Amino acid sequence: MRLILASLFLLGGVACAQPFSVGVKGGVPFTGAFSDVTSPDRVTRTFSDSNEYIVGAMIELHLPLGLSVEADGLYHPLNFATETLLTPAGVFRSVTNISSWEFPILGKFRLPLPIVKPYAELGPTFRHVGGNLTYFSNTGLTAGIGVEVKLGRLRFGPEIRYTRWGGDAPPGRGVGFLAPSNVNQGEFLIGISF
């Protein structure tokens, strides 16, 4: 029995010293994925209908000197609404929902404080958008700031991120002329890892 307890104690110590942590990350965007655009004749308007949510998995490689590298796989549903003025009293409204996966790979630096560790992060982000939105940029640059709190084996990390996506492809592909993307994306996320 003592041998089993000693083995569990040693394995627990080794697990805590692992350079990797895994977890989940979720939050809400501050900005819509689509720009608010009204046609020149003021008959059609397209815009983000709601900001929805962001959720996914994260993995982090911890390096010396407060450095680490984090990779996320985040599901971010997008939607846009189209309103068309049919008569002075009537408007036709349609909403389209689109699946989007974002994959940021971020270098992080934490300040070496005991319990609460502020951090900054920066790196490229890649995206796959479903549907006929092939004109959306699939690369961007992400920067963020946050605070990590370690409670036992769990790490909690609320943060604010900003992503600058590349510009859309030329008009004429997909529905880009009706629903141009918003290249600036802000979001609030919370990560929980161990």
N, C-alpha and C positions, 0 to 999 in steps of 0.2 A: 504494500500500500504506500509506503514512504517513497519507494522508487517511482511509482506512478505520479505522486504529488510533486516530487522533485522534477520529473520530466515535464509535467505541465507547467511548472514555474519557469523552467528554462525555455520551453517553447514560447510561452507568453512573452518573455523578455526579448527573444529573438524577433517575434512578430512585431513588437513595438518599435524595434530598431530598423524595420524595413524602410528602404528609401522610397517606397511607393505608398500612395494613399489613393483610395477609390471612393466614389460617392455619387451623390445626385446633386443636381443644380436646377433651380427653377426660379421664375420671377415673371415680371411684367414689363413690356416695352413702354417707354414714354412717348414714342413717336409711331405714326402709322407707316406701313410699308409702301404706300402709294401717295404720290403728290395729289393735292386737291386741284383739279383742272376743270375749267368750264370752257366749252367750245366757243369760238368767236361769235356765233349767232345766238348764244345763250340758250340753246335748246338742250344740250347734253352736259352733264356734270359727272365726273368720276372722282372718287375719294376713298380713303380707307374707312371701312364701316366700323371697325372696332380694333383695338390693339391686342386683343386675345391674351395669350400667355406664352411662356417659354419653359420647356422642361426637358431634361435629359441626363445623361451620365457624364462623369468626369473622372479623369485619372491624372495624378500628379507625381512627378519624379522630383524628390527633394535632393538638392545639391548642397555642398558646403557654403558657408558665408551668407546664409539667408536667401540663396538663389533657388529657384525651382522652375520646372517646365510643366505647364498644365495643358491638357488636350481635352476638349469637350465635344460631345455629340448632342446637339440641342435641336429639339423639334419646335418649330415656330410656325403655327398656322397663320396664314395671311388671308385677308379677304378684302375685296373692294366692291363698292356699290356704284351702280350707274343709275342716274336719274335722268329721264327724258321727258321734256315738257310736250305733252300731246295736244292739249288745249289750254287756254288760259286758266282753267279750273282743275285740270287733271295732270298728274305726273305718274309715269310708269317707272317703277323702281325694281332693279334686280341686284342680287348679291351673289358674288362668286367666291367660293372658298378654295384655297390653294394650300397644298402641303409644302413646307420648306424645312430643310435640314441645314443647320449651320455648324461648321467645324472650326472653331478657333483653336490656334496653337500659340500659347502665350508664355513668354518669359516673365517670371515674377521675382520681385525683390521684397523681402520682409525686413522691417526694422527689428533688431535683436532685443526686443523687450520681453519681460518674463511671461505674462499671461495674455495680454492683448497685443497683437502684432499688426500694425498698419502695413499695407503693402501697395505696390504699384505693379501694373502688368501691361505688356505691350507685345503685339505679334500679328501675324497674318490670320485672316479668317476666310474660309471657303464655304460655298453654299450650293446646294442643289434645290432648285425650285421645280415642283411638279406642274402639270397642266401645260398650257400653251404659252407660258411666260418665258420663252427661250431668250427674250431680249434682256432679261434681268442680268446684271453683272453677277458673276459667281465668285469674285474675289474682293477682299477689302482689308482694311487695317483696323485693328481693335486696340483701344487703350482703356485702362480702368484703374480705379482705386478702391480699396476696401480695407476691412479689418478682420483679422482672424482671431477667434477666441477658442482656446483649447480647454475642453472640460473632460478630463479622463482621457479616453482614447478617441473621443469625438472632436472634430474640428468644425466650427461654424464660421462661415465667411460671408457676411453681407457685403455687397459691392455695387458700384455704379460703373457701367461700361458705355463706351461710345464707339461705334463702328462707322467708318467712312467707306461705303461701297464704291466701286468703280462706276463709271457712267453706263447707262443703258446702251444696247446695240442700236444701230441706226433705225429710225422709224420704218414701219412696213413689215417687221417680223412680229408675229403674235398680235397682241392687241396693244402694243406699246404706245401707239399714237393716242389711245384713249386713257390708258392707265400707266403713266410714267412712274418709275419707282422713286421713292424718297431715298437719296443716297446717304442721308444722315440718319443714323439709328441710335437712340439712347435707350438704356434699359436698367432696371434694378433687379439684381439676382441675389439669391442666397444659396450657398453651397454647404452641404453637410457631408463630411467624409470621415473615414477612419483608416 
